[in-house]
């Protein structure tokens, strides 16, 4: 082999090294990004994400999601279609992917635990640190098994815990970077716990493996959001998906809390279909056009009346999770329902905060070479790239 050919192959390997895929599985749609990482010249110490290609497929293209096995067949066909389209790309080949799962089988929660020490004057050594951490984590996992089991409809042995992370440590009310070497009486630890349906996880892993690709990691939005952009004040981010709305509290680039309500954009479309006597897919398309402002004034007013009641119900559930706390610098919306004007109006009426739609312009370390103009659909997938 000539020296020139060896050099060419070497350069291609370097070029391909930082290219990977993002597979974002939603409740109604699957999105796929091809991205690469580069050193960032603007934000020192942070990598730059460049979007090379965007792909998506609606599950409705392959049938109706009715029954678990049939649902998985449709999801498998959707993933296969996008992977095959990806493999047609001439300039780059994707062999490794990061995966995000739908909220009905993949959820995160934050848990606060407390521990009272007997000898507050003694500095915490390694043995005591491990004992305290283990006790608090065991209590957390036990509670998380109950919570996730109820939300996902699973038995404890059907749940796989993918992340058990300490978000914050306090000793006698003061934040500390660690337990080791500190003294004090009252220990408080905030945990981030992420869990998935074991059966669904195995199904996705086998599907990806059969398509000849390797999963780098399976990640949750809560792991990527703190890395998106500088956050000093307390902000609220809401991922309004099809069936669920995921709620994220952030402050000082740190995740403070994660929660979820079982309400999303699909409920609006279903209410519209029921009221107008049309099929769900037609109602979903009508809802999209309503959000785009492309309907007649008469039809817009009628839909607004229907959505007004749905928005009230959605906001009521959100208020219960916020527990009256509206002290946020900013509120960002993303996901399929983020453009619903009725949801935005609820904030204006109840907490005098005008929510903003999270878009790629908010992210300084992102570059989009596709310029397809459908940013909102891919924001969750972009977030996963930073996890």
Secondary structure, DSSP 8 states (H G I E B T S, - for coil): --HHHHHHHHHHHHHHHTEEEEEEE-SSEEEEEEEEEEE-SSSTT-EEEEEEEEEEEEGGGT----SHHHHHHHHHHHHHHHHHHHHT-SS----EEEEE--TTTEEEEEEEEEEE-S-SSS---HHHHHHHHHHHHHHHHHHHHHHHHHHHT--GGGEEEEEEEEEEEEETTEEES-STT---SEEEEEEEEEEEEHHHHHHHHHHHHHTT-EEEEE--HHHHGGGSS---S-EEEEEE-SS-EEEEEEETTEEEEEEEES--HHHHHHHHHHHHT--HHHHHHHHHHHHHT-S-HHHHHHHHHHHHHHHHHHHHHHHHHHTT----SEEEEESTTTT-HHHHHHHHHHHS---EE--GGG-TTEEESS--S-HHHHHHHHHHHT-
